[in-house]
Amino acid sequence: MSAEARSYLSKALNIMEENALRRDDVDWAEVRRAAFTQAGSAQHPVDTYPVIEMAMSSLADGHSQLFKPDRAKELFSGAPVRSPVEGRALPGRVGYLSLPGVLGSDEIYHQYVREGRAAVAKANRPTACGWVIDLRRNRGGNMWPMLAVAGPILGDGDVGGFVDAKGKKSVWSIEKGSPFVDGESQGWGASTPIGAGSAPVAVLTSRSTASSGEAVTVALRGRPDTRSFGEETTGIPTGNTSYRLSDGALLLLAVVKDADRTGRTYDGPIPPDEEVADNLGRGSKRDPVLEAATAWLSDHPACE
């Protein structure tokens, strides 16, 4: 193994051992022994990628991954990795917000928030008595633009948090419709209020709801007058941090668990309050998940 490859592999393993959420569940001496044995003929950083991926699999968190340089550059370029945010008014004065995942540049995030807040305003005409937040196609990305859009519906106050491997907590909150962490703004200004932020909310999830989509799901857990419908989520409700390696590759490591406003942490699929099979994209013209959600809202005193 060349000195360059050895240094590169050592750096990657050190990052994992020092930062990964599940680092204490791993026999690092054995992982290192196996890694350096299998990478014995490596000459360049690229030759160590398979071994780094093997080491990451030992974390068994379902979320950590290695992005090779070209893919890492693509992910954080100006090219959008998302579907449009959709807002519309449903019968019975119900506002509907479909919140897709988003990943890209700061420009993409700001565009997402602008479009998303406009979609919320559109769905709030006339003033909505209740809301549907549809996360069924939210596969993840950056959670903060999502909360900057949904914040006025969630209402101000603490909505969740992160808990790291040592039990250290940080708090997510909404202030004037915008997300904060431990009192620090995540980069978006105040949003137009939606009533008092206390209208009933139906949350729609599916097996495709993942990562930061699950974080938004968690932010709505424990909220008064809120009920979830659909299918359990993917099961990776953890927060990632990216670590750039010398050749431009990125180690994306799960470093924290999501926690709801009651303090409960999540580390697997999140079941809905009411299980309904999701037919979207399966050739059916009906949407039984949305139907169940709107039926619940129509019976809520706020919408009678």
Buried (B, 14 or more C-beta within 10 A) or exposed (E): BEEBBBEBBBBBBEBBBEBBBBBEEBEBEEBBEBBBEBBEEBEEBBBBBBBBEBBBEBBEBBBBBBBBBEEBEEBBEEEBBBBEBBBBBBEBBBBBBBBBBBBBBEEBBBBBBBBBBBBBBBBBEEEBBBBBBBBBBBBBBBBBBBBBBBBBBBBBEBBBBBBBBEEEEBBBBBEBBBBBBEEEBBBBEEBEEBBEBBBBBBBBBBBBBBBBBBBBBBBBBBBEBBBBBBBBBBBBBBBBBEBEBEBBBBBBBBBBBBBBBEEEBBBEBBEBEBBBEBBBEEEEEEBBBBEBBBEBBBEBEBBE
